[in-house]
Amino acid sequence: MKITFVTKNLNKVKEFKQILEPEIKVEQLDHNYLELRSDSPEEIAKLAAKQMAEKFQKPVVVEDSGLFITALKDFPGTSSAYIHKRIGLKGILKLMEGIEDRTALYKSAVAFCEPSKRPISFLGTENGTISTEIKGDYGFGHDPIFIPKDSEQTYGQMSNVEELKNFRRRAAEQLRRHLLR
């Protein structure tokens, strides 16, 4: 079985390959698509998957994720990649200065759609906290400031971050079970 993963993010492709292969071959389609403005990663991923399945006339997978920081009213949320490009990790930490409640939630929505069918989505989440400083060089995005629950290290400090990052893994494993049934 083969899926077409529509993303420009090679790090996400690497994570999906580790989770899905060899039973499900992951092929990357490096293509931009318009993202719905929504607070729901599931809505964004489902609409994009539907658009891409119709455009390319094949089954596709789209993933949308975000970092939702409680004290910042779930900011940056589904705009995490955009905000990361604009203010980076230092900007997020600046916004968090003096804030005691550092709880955060990572969300990953993986949507699958076949041409002429309705998209389905799978949600993975992970609770954690925002560190007070950038720590580590592993992973990507917000990994150097996100400390998963029951850990004292950021994902950025974990050399095997792709294996440990539970929010995207949880969503991808739900997709895997769906495709292999």
Protein Blocks (a to p, Z undefined) as FASTA:
>chain_A
ZZddddfblklmmmmmmmmpmklccddddddddddddfbfklmmmmmmmmmmmmnopacd
ddddddddfklnopakjmlmmmmmmnommlmmmmmgoiablcdcdddddddddehiacdd
ddddddddddfbdedjehehjlmmcccehiabdfklpmklmmmmmmlmmmmmmmmmmmmZ
Z
